[in-house]
Amino acid sequence: MNASDRTLDEALARLPHGPEFRFVDRLRALDPGHHGVGEYTVRPGEPWLRGHFPGDPLWPGVLLVEAAAQLAGVVAQSDPGRAPLPGLRLTALRALKLLGTARPGETIRLEARITGRLGVLVHATVTAQVNEQPVLNGELTLAGTEPRADSGQVRR
C-alpha cells in the first residue's frame, strides 16, 4: 500500500456510519477538502432489494442520495486546513435529479465537489453514474457543529 492509498483509506475511515449503512466502498481520487471520486458496488443480498422490487431489484434512489452525501462528507472532513466538524449530517437537497438507478452487481461511480463553506455548513455538488450513464445529479448541504475547544482540534 502506498502513501496515496493510505490517505484514501484514512479519509474513508472518517465516515461515521456503521458498515451496514456505508455506501462508499472505495475512494478512487481525493483532493482533500475540494473534490472526491468514490465507488459503491450494489450487493445482491442487500435487504432493501428484496422489497424494492420483488423480482426486479433496483437500488433505492434515496440511497443514491445517501451515498453522494457520504462521499461529500468524506471530502469535506478531509480538508487539511479545517478541523473536522462533529456530527456532520445531510441537511438540505437542491436541484436534485434521480435519472436512473443501479441493479445488483453494478458499480455506482460517485463524485462530490465542495462548492462552499459557511461556518458549520458545507455545500456540495454531487453526481453518480452507473455504466457511464448518469443516475443522479444535484446539490446538497451538510451541517455539523463547531469543534469543541477542549477536543484538541484546532480551528484554522
ZAVEX-683725 format. One record per atom (N, C-alpha, C): x, y, z; atom name; residue in three letters. Coordinates in nm, 3 decimals, decimal comma. Example, Ala and Ser with C-alpha at 12.3 -4.5 7.8 and 13.67 -1.06 7.14 Angstrom:
BEGIN
        c1        c2        c3   atome   residu
     1,319    -0,569     0,780       N      ALA
     1,230    -0,450     0,780      CA      ALA
     1,320    -0,330     0,780       C      ALA
     1,285    -0,225     0,708       N      SER
     1,367    -0,106     0,714      CA      SER
     1,290     0,003     0,787       C      SER
//
This chain:
BEGIN
        c1        c2        c3   atome   residu
     0,086    -0,118     0,000       N      MET
     0,000     0,000     0,000      CA      MET
     0,090     0,123     0,000       C      MET
     0,067     0,214    -0,093       N      ASN
     0,149     0,335    -0,097      CA      ASN
     0,084     0,446    -0,013       C      ASN
     0,155     0,558    -0,002       N      ALA
     0,107     0,669     0,082      CA      ALA
    -0,027     0,721     0,033       C      ALA
    -0,046     0,726    -0,098       N      SER
    -0,173     0,775    -0,154      CA      SER
    -0,288     0,683    -0,113       C      SER
    -0,266     0,551    -0,119       N      ASP
    -0,369     0,455    -0,078      CA      ASP
    -0,402     0,472     0,070       C      ASP
    -0,301     0,494     0,153       N      ARG
    -0,324     0,515     0,297      CA      ARG
    -0,409     0,640     0,320       C      ARG
    -0,379     0,748     0,247       N      THR
    -0,455     0,871     0,261      CA      THR
    -0,602     0,847     0,225       C      THR
    -0,627     0,774     0,117       N      LEU
    -0,765     0,744     0,076      CA      LEU
    -0,834     0,659     0,181       C      LEU
    -0,767     0,556     0,231       N      ASP
    -0,826     0,470     0,334      CA      ASP
    -0,856     0,548     0,461       C      ASP
    -0,765     0,636     0,502       N      GLU
    -0,787     0,718     0,622      CA      GLU
    -0,906     0,809     0,604       C      GLU
    -0,921     0,869     0,486       N      ALA
    -1,034     0,958     0,460      CA      ALA
    -1,165     0,879     0,466       C      ALA
    -1,168     0,762     0,406       N      LEU
    -1,288     0,680     0,407      CA      LEU
    -1,323     0,634     0,548       C      LEU
    -1,223     0,610     0,630       N      ALA
    -1,246     0,567     0,769      CA      ALA
    -1,315     0,675     0,852       C      ALA
    -1,317     0,799     0,805       N      ARG
    -1,382     0,908     0,879      CA      ARG
    -1,535     0,903     0,870       C      ARG
    -1,588     0,819     0,782       N      LEU
    -1,733     0,808     0,776      CA      LEU
    -1,785     0,759     0,911       C      LEU
    -1,887     0,825     0,966       N      PRO
    -1,938     0,784     1,097      CA      PRO
    -2,033     0,665     1,090       C      PRO
    -2,072     0,623     0,973       N      HIS
    -2,172     0,518     0,956      CA      HIS
    -2,115     0,381     0,987       C      HIS
    -2,202     0,295     1,037       N      GLY
    -2,163     0,156     1,057      CA      GLY
    -2,151     0,086     0,923       C      GLY
    -2,084    -0,028     0,921       N      PRO
    -2,060    -0,097     0,794      CA      PRO
    -2,188    -0,132     0,719       C      PRO
    -2,298    -0,157     0,789       N      GLU
    -2,422    -0,194     0,722      CA      GLU
    -2,492    -0,075     0,657       C      GLU
    -2,443     0,047     0,681       N      PHE
    -2,503     0,165     0,619      CA      PHE
    -2,396     0,255     0,560       C      PHE
    -2,291     0,195     0,510       N      ARG
    -2,183     0,269     0,443      CA      ARG
    -2,194     0,242     0,294       C      ARG
    -2,210     0,351     0,216       N      PHE
    -2,234     0,338     0,073      CA      PHE
    -2,122     0,395    -0,013       C      PHE
    -2,002     0,395     0,042       N      VAL
    -1,882     0,425    -0,035      CA      VAL
    -1,783     0,314    -0,001       C      VAL
    -1,756     0,227    -0,098       N      ASP
    -1,662     0,116    -0,076      CA      ASP
    -1,518     0,158    -0,096       C      ASP
    -1,498     0,240    -0,199       N      ARG
    -1,363     0,275    -0,241      CA      ARG
    -1,356     0,422    -0,279       C      ARG
    -1,246     0,486    -0,244       N      LEU
    -1,216     0,620    -0,295      CA      LEU
    -1,118     0,603    -0,409       C      LEU
    -1,150     0,658    -0,523       N      ARG
    -1,063     0,649    -0,640      CA      ARG
    -0,976     0,773    -0,654       C      ARG
    -1,024     0,886    -0,602       N      ALA
    -0,948     1,010    -0,608      CA      ALA
    -0,995     1,100    -0,494       C      ALA
    -0,901     1,179    -0,441       N      LEU
    -0,934     1,272    -0,334      CA      LEU
    -0,842     1,393    -0,342       C      LEU
    -0,904     1,509    -0,359       N      ASP
    -0,837     1,637    -0,344      CA      ASP
    -0,894     1,690    -0,213       C      ASP
    -0,824     1,666    -0,100       N      PRO
    -0,881     1,691     0,032      CA      PRO
    -0,945     1,828     0,047       C      PRO
    -1,071     1,825     0,092       N      GLY
    -1,147     1,947     0,115      CA      GLY
    -1,211     2,005    -0,009       C      GLY
    -1,182     1,948    -0,127       N      HIS
    -1,232     2,006    -0,251      CA      HIS
    -1,313     1,911    -0,337       C      HIS
    -1,260     1,790    -0,363       N      HIS
    -1,322     1,704    -0,463      CA      HIS
    -1,287     1,558    -0,434       C      HIS
    -1,379     1,469    -0,466       N      GLY
    -1,352     1,327    -0,449      CA      GLY
    -1,433     1,243    -0,546       C      GLY
    -1,380     1,125    -0,576       N      VAL
    -1,448     1,026    -0,659      CA      VAL
    -1,447     0,896    -0,580       C      VAL
    -1,563     0,835    -0,569       N      GLY
    -1,574     0,709    -0,497      CA      GLY
    -1,660     0,610    -0,572       C      GLY
    -1,663     0,487    -0,522       N      GLU
    -1,744     0,382    -0,583      CA      GLU
    -1,815     0,300    -0,476       C      GLU
    -1,928     0,248    -0,518       N      TYR
    -2,002     0,154    -0,435      CA      TYR
    -2,059     0,046    -0,527       C      TYR
    -2,037    -0,079    -0,492       N      THR
    -2,093    -0,190    -0,569      CA      THR
    -2,215    -0,244    -0,496       C      THR
    -2,327    -0,248    -0,566       N      VAL
    -2,453    -0,297    -0,508      CA      VAL
    -2,443    -0,449    -0,493       C      VAL
    -2,463    -0,495    -0,370       N      ARG
    -2,453    -0,638    -0,340      CA      ARG
    -2,590    -0,705    -0,354       C      ARG
    -2,595    -0,821    -0,416       N      PRO
    -2,724    -0,888    -0,438      CA      PRO
    -2,802    -0,915    -0,309       C      PRO
    -2,736    -0,934    -0,196       N      GLY
    -2,805    -0,969    -0,073      CA      GLY
    -2,852    -0,852     0,012       C      GLY
    -2,840    -0,728    -0,037       N      GLU
    -2,881    -0,613     0,044      CA      GLU
    -3,029    -0,624     0,075       C      GLU
    -3,067    -0,607     0,204       N      PRO
    -3,206    -0,635     0,245      CA      PRO
    -3,311    -0,550     0,175       C      PRO
    -3,281    -0,425     0,140       N      TRP
    -3,382    -0,339     0,078      CA      TRP
    -3,413    -0,381    -0,065       C      TRP
    -3,326    -0,462    -0,125       N      LEU
    -3,352    -0,507    -0,263      CA      LEU
    -3,466    -0,610    -0,269       C      LEU
    -3,489    -0,681    -0,158       N      ARG
    -3,597    -0,781    -0,157      CA      ARG
    -3,733    -0,716    -0,179       C      ARG
    -3,752    -0,598    -0,125       N      GLY
    -3,881    -0,532    -0,139      CA      GLY
    -3,883    -0,420    -0,241       C      GLY
    -3,769    -0,392    -0,303       N      HIS
    -3,759    -0,278    -0,397      CA      HIS
    -3,696    -0,326    -0,527       C      HIS
    -3,750    -0,400    -0,604       N      PHE
    -3,887    -0,450    -0,610      CA      PHE
    -3,878    -0,601    -0,629       C      PHE
    -3,969    -0,680    -0,567       N      PRO
    -3,962    -0,826    -0,579      CA      PRO
    -3,959    -0,869    -0,726       C      PRO
    -3,858    -0,948    -0,759       N      GLY
    -3,844    -0,997    -0,896      CA      GLY
    -3,773    -0,902    -0,990       C      GLY
    -3,756    -0,777    -0,952       N      ASP
    -3,691    -0,677    -1,036      CA      ASP
    -3,617    -0,578    -0,945       C      ASP
    -3,512    -0,625    -0,873       N      PRO
    -3,450    -0,541    -0,771      CA      PRO
    -3,379    -0,418    -0,827       C      PRO
    -3,411    -0,303    -0,770       N      LEU
    -3,348    -0,175    -0,802      CA      LEU
    -3,298    -0,112    -0,674       C      LEU
    -3,180    -0,055    -0,680       N      TRP
    -3,126     0,013    -0,562      CA      TRP
    -3,206     0,141    -0,542       C      TRP
    -3,259     0,166    -0,422       N      PRO
    -3,344     0,283    -0,398      CA      PRO
    -3,272     0,416    -0,426       C      PRO
    -3,344     0,507    -0,490       N      GLY
    -3,288     0,639    -0,520      CA      GLY
    -3,244     0,714    -0,396       C      GLY
    -3,316     0,697    -0,287       N      VAL
    -3,277     0,767    -0,165      CA      VAL
    -3,139     0,721    -0,117       C      VAL
    -3,102     0,598    -0,149       N      LEU
    -2,969     0,550    -0,112      CA      LEU
    -2,862     0,607    -0,205       C      LEU
    -2,898     0,639    -0,329       N      LEU
    -2,805     0,713    -0,416      CA      LEU
    -2,772     0,848    -0,353       C      LEU
    -2,875     0,914    -0,303       N      VAL
    -2,856     1,044    -0,238      CA      VAL
    -2,767     1,026    -0,115       C      VAL
    -2,793     0,924    -0,035       N      GLU
    -2,713     0,899     0,085      CA      GLU
    -2,568     0,871     0,049       C      GLU
    -2,544     0,792    -0,055       N      ALA
    -2,407     0,761    -0,097      CA      ALA
    -2,334     0,889    -0,138       C      ALA
    -2,402     0,975    -0,214       N      ALA
    -2,341     1,101    -0,257      CA      ALA
    -2,311     1,190    -0,136       C      ALA
    -2,402     1,193    -0,039       N      ALA
    -2,380     1,273     0,082      CA      ALA
    -2,263     1,218     0,163       C      ALA
    -2,251     1,086     0,170       N      GLN
    -2,139     1,027     0,243      CA      GLN
    -2,007     1,066     0,177       C      GLN
    -2,001     1,060     0,045       N      LEU
    -1,877     1,099    -0,023      CA      LEU
    -1,848     1,247     0,001       C      LEU
    -1,950     1,333    -0,009       N      ALA
    -1,930     1,476     0,018      CA      ALA
    -1,876     1,497     0,160       C      ALA
    -1,927     1,421     0,255       N      GLY
    -1,877     1,430     0,392      CA      GLY
    -1,731     1,390     0,403       C      GLY
    -1,693     1,284     0,334       N      VAL
    -1,553     1,241     0,335      CA      VAL
    -1,464     1,352     0,280       C      VAL
    -1,505     1,411     0,168       N      VAL
    -1,426     1,518     0,107      CA      VAL
    -1,415     1,637     0,203       C      VAL
    -1,527     1,679     0,259       N      ALA
    -1,527     1,796     0,349      CA      ALA
    -1,442     1,770     0,473       C      ALA
    -1,455     1,653     0,531       N      GLN
    -1,384     1,623     0,657      CA      GLN
    -1,234     1,600     0,636       C      GLN
    -1,192     1,584     0,511       N      SER
    -1,050     1,560     0,485      CA      SER
    -0,972     1,690     0,462       C      SER
    -1,038     1,804     0,470       N      ASP
    -0,974     1,934     0,445      CA      ASP
    -0,862     1,956     0,546       C      ASP
    -0,735     1,965     0,503       N      PRO
    -0,625     1,980     0,598      CA      PRO
    -0,623     2,118     0,665       C      PRO
    -0,696     2,213     0,611       N      GLY
    -0,697     2,348     0,667      CA      GLY
    -0,809     2,373     0,766       C      GLY
    -0,891     2,271     0,792       N      ARG
    -1,005     2,286     0,883      CA      ARG
    -1,017     2,163     0,972       C      ARG
    -1,056     2,188     1,094       N      ALA
    -1,085     2,076     1,184      CA      ALA
    -1,213     2,008     1,136       C      ALA
    -1,220     1,875     1,146       N      PRO
    -1,344     1,806     1,109      CA      PRO
    -1,461     1,857     1,193       C      PRO
    -1,578     1,864     1,131       N      LEU
    -1,698     1,909     1,201      CA      LEU
    -1,766     1,791     1,269       C      LEU
    -1,779     1,796     1,401       N      PRO
    -1,850     1,687     1,469      CA      PRO
    -1,996     1,681     1,423       C      PRO
    -2,050     1,563     1,418       N      GLY
    -2,192     1,545     1,389      CA      GLY
    -2,235     1,586     1,250       C      GLY
    -2,145     1,580     1,152       N      LEU
    -2,179     1,623     1,016      CA      LEU
    -2,293     1,537     0,961       C      LEU
    -2,400     1,604     0,914       N      ARG
    -2,519     1,535     0,865      CA      ARG
    -2,572     1,603     0,739       C      ARG
    -2,644     1,527     0,660       N      LEU
    -2,714     1,580     0,544      CA      LEU
    -2,832     1,662     0,594       C      LEU
    -2,842     1,788     0,547       N      THR
    -2,950     1,874     0,595      CA      THR
    -3,034     1,936     0,485       C      THR
    -2,987     1,940     0,360       N      ALA
    -3,067     2,001     0,254      CA      ALA
    -3,029     1,943     0,118       C      ALA
    -3,128     1,939     0,031       N      LEU
    -3,110     1,894    -0,108      CA      LEU
    -3,163     2,005    -0,198       C      LEU
    -3,091     2,031    -0,307       N      ARG
    -3,136     2,131    -0,404      CA      ARG
    -3,114     2,079    -0,545       C      ARG
    -3,211     2,107    -0,630       N      ALA
    -3,200     2,073    -0,772      CA      ALA
    -3,152     1,929    -0,792       C      ALA
    -3,195     1,841    -0,704       N      LEU
    -3,151     1,702    -0,712      CA      LEU
    -3,237     1,626    -0,811       C      LEU
    -3,172     1,555    -0,901       N      LYS
    -3,244     1,476    -1,001      CA      LYS
    -3,198     1,332    -0,995       C      LYS
    -3,294     1,242    -0,988       N      LEU
    -3,268     1,100    -0,998      CA      LEU
    -3,298     1,061    -1,142       C      LEU
    -3,195     1,020    -1,214       N      LEU
    -3,207     0,993    -1,357      CA      LEU
    -3,206     0,844    -1,388       C      LEU
    -3,185     0,763    -1,287       N      GLY
    -3,176     0,619    -1,306      CA      GLY
    -3,141     0,556    -1,174       C      GLY
    -3,099     0,431    -1,178       N      THR
    -3,062     0,361    -1,055      CA      THR
    -2,961     0,252    -1,089       C      THR
    -2,934     0,169    -0,992       N      ALA
    -2,841     0,058    -1,009      CA      ALA
    -2,911    -0,073    -0,975       C      ALA
    -2,857    -0,179    -1,029       N      ARG
    -2,907    -0,314    -1,002      CA      ARG
    -2,798    -0,394    -0,930       C      ARG
    -2,836    -0,504    -0,869       N      PRO
    -2,736    -0,586    -0,800      CA      PRO
    -2,619    -0,619    -0,892       C      PRO
    -2,498    -0,604    -0,838       N      GLY
    -2,375    -0,633    -0,912      CA      GLY
    -2,318    -0,513    -0,985       C      GLY
    -2,396    -0,406    -1,000       N      GLU
    -2,346    -0,289    -1,070      CA      GLU
    -2,270    -0,198    -0,973       C      GLU
    -2,174    -0,124    -1,030       N      THR
    -2,094    -0,031    -0,951      CA      THR
    -2,139     0,112    -0,981       C      THR
    -2,162     0,185    -0,874       N      ILE
    -2,201     0,326    -0,883      CA      ILE
    -2,075     0,409    -0,867       C      ILE
    -2,050     0,498    -0,962       N      ARG
    -1,937     0,590    -0,955      CA      ARG
    -1,991     0,723    -0,904       C      ARG
    -1,941     0,766    -0,789       N      LEU
    -1,986     0,888    -0,723      CA      LEU
    -1,882     0,997    -0,736       C      LEU
    -1,928     1,121    -0,745       N      GLU
    -1,836     1,234    -0,746      CA      GLU
    -1,896     1,345    -0,662       C      GLU
    -1,813     1,408    -0,580       N      ALA
    -1,857     1,520    -0,496      CA      ALA
    -1,754     1,632    -0,503       C      ALA
    -1,804     1,754    -0,517       N      ARG
    -1,719     1,873    -0,520      CA      ARG
    -1,773     1,972    -0,418       C      ARG
    -1,688     2,012    -0,324       N      ILE
    -1,728     2,112    -0,225      CA      ILE
    -1,727     2,248    -0,296       C      ILE
    -1,841     2,316    -0,293       N      THR
    -1,853     2,443    -0,364      CA      THR
    -1,861     2,563    -0,269       C      THR
    -1,876     2,538    -0,142       N      GLY
    -1,879     2,649    -0,047      CA      GLY
    -1,888     2,600     0,096       C      GLY
    -1,841     2,686     0,186       N      ARG
    -1,849     2,658     0,329      CA      ARG
    -1,884     2,788     0,399       C      ARG
    -1,970     2,779     0,498       N      LEU
    -2,006     2,893     0,580      CA      LEU
    -2,026     2,842     0,722       C      LEU
    -1,931     2,871     0,808       N      GLY
    -1,939     2,820     0,944      CA      GLY
    -1,942     2,669     0,945       C      GLY
    -2,051     2,613     0,998       N      VAL
    -2,064     2,468     1,009      CA      VAL
    -2,139     2,407     0,891       C      VAL
    -2,168     2,488     0,789       N      LEU
    -2,239     2,439     0,670      CA      LEU
    -2,140     2,410     0,558       C      LEU
    -2,166     2,302     0,486       N      VAL
    -2,084     2,262     0,372      CA      VAL
    -2,178     2,240     0,255       C      VAL
    -2,153     2,309     0,145       N      HIS
    -2,234     2,295     0,024      CA      HIS
    -2,153     2,216    -0,079       C      HIS
    -2,220     2,122    -0,149       N      ALA
    -2,151     2,039    -0,246      CA      ALA
    -2,239     2,012    -0,367       C      ALA
    -2,176     1,993    -0,482       N      THR
    -2,244     1,938    -0,598      CA      THR
    -2,205     1,792    -0,606       C      THR
    -2,301     1,709    -0,647       N      VAL
    -2,280     1,565    -0,649      CA      VAL
    -2,334     1,505    -0,778       C      VAL
    -2,270     1,399    -0,823       N      THR
    -2,318     1,322    -0,937      CA      THR
    -2,295     1,174    -0,909       C      THR
    -2,370     1,092    -0,982       N      ALA
    -2,348     0,947    -0,978      CA      ALA
    -2,374     0,892    -1,116       C      ALA
    -2,297     0,789    -1,150       N      GLN
    -2,311     0,721    -1,279      CA      GLN
    -2,309     0,571    -1,257       C      GLN
    -2,380     0,501    -1,343       N      VAL
    -2,375     0,355    -1,349      CA      VAL
    -2,354     0,320    -1,495       C      VAL
    -2,253     0,240    -1,522       N      ASN
    -2,219     0,204    -1,661      CA      ASN
    -2,205     0,328    -1,748       C      ASN
    -2,140     0,430    -1,693       N      GLU
    -2,112     0,557    -1,760      CA      GLU
    -2,238     0,637    -1,796       C      GLU
    -2,352     0,598    -1,739       N      GLN
    -2,477     0,671    -1,760      CA      GLN
    -2,512     0,746    -1,631       C      GLN
    -2,550     0,874    -1,642       N      PRO
    -2,585     0,949    -1,521      CA      PRO
    -2,711     0,894    -1,455       C      PRO
    -2,705     0,881    -1,323       N      VAL
    -2,821     0,837    -1,246      CA      VAL
    -2,862     0,937    -1,138       C      VAL
    -2,775     1,035    -1,109       N      LEU
    -2,805     1,136    -1,008      CA      LEU
    -2,720     1,258    -1,033       C      LEU
    -2,780     1,377    -1,014       N      ASN
    -2,701     1,499    -1,006      CA      ASN
    -2,778     1,600    -0,924       C      ASN
    -2,704     1,689    -0,859       N      GLY
    -2,768     1,791    -0,778      CA      GLY
    -2,674     1,855    -0,680       C      GLY
    -2,733     1,923    -0,586       N      GLU
    -2,658     1,994    -0,482      CA      GLU
    -2,712     1,951    -0,346       C      GLU
    -2,624     1,950    -0,249       N      LEU
    -2,667     1,918    -0,113      CA      LEU
    -2,589     2,001    -0,012       C      LEU
    -2,645     2,009     0,105       N      THR
    -2,581     2,079     0,216      CA      THR
    -2,566     1,984     0,333       C      THR
    -2,450     1,987     0,393       N      LEU
    -2,421     1,913     0,515      CA      LEU
    -2,402     2,015     0,626       C      LEU
    -2,438     1,978     0,747       N      ALA
    -2,418     2,067     0,861      CA      ALA
    -2,362     1,988     0,978       C      ALA
    -2,269     2,049     1,047       N      GLY
    -2,211     1,989     1,166      CA      GLY
    -2,223     2,086     1,282       C      GLY
    -2,140     2,066     1,380       N      THR
    -2,132     2,157     1,493      CA      THR
    -1,988     2,205     1,503       C      THR
    -1,968     2,316     1,571       N      GLU
    -1,832     2,367     1,591      CA      GLU
    -1,750     2,266     1,672       C      GLU
    -1,625     2,243     1,632       N      PRO
    -1,538     2,158     1,714      CA      PRO
    -1,523     2,220     1,853       C      PRO
    -1,525     2,137     1,955       N      ARG
    -1,508     2,187     2,093      CA      ARG
    -1,365     2,232     2,114       C      ARG
    -1,350     2,341     2,187       N      ALA
    -1,216     2,396     2,213      CA      ALA
    -1,131     2,297     2,290       C      ALA
    -1,192     2,215     2,376       N      ASP
    -1,113     2,121     2,458      CA      ASP
    -1,096     1,985     2,390       C      ASP
    -1,135     1,975     2,262       N      SER
    -1,127     1,845     2,194      CA      SER
    -0,989     1,817     2,134       C      SER
    -0,902     1,918     2,139       N      GLY
    -0,771     1,902     2,077      CA      GLY
    -0,772     1,939     1,930       C      GLY
    -0,890     1,970     1,878       N      GLN
    -0,899     2,011     1,739      CA      GLN
    -0,880     2,161     1,731       C      GLN
    -0,789     2,201     1,650       N      VAL
    -0,758     2,343     1,634      CA      VAL
    -0,830     2,392     1,511       C      VAL
    -0,903     2,500     1,525       N      ARG
    -0,971     2,560     1,412      CA      ARG
    -0,874     2,648     1,337       C      ARG
    -0,868     2,628     1,208       N      ARG
    -0,772     2,704     1,127      CA      ARG
    -0,844     2,798     1,036       C      ARG
//
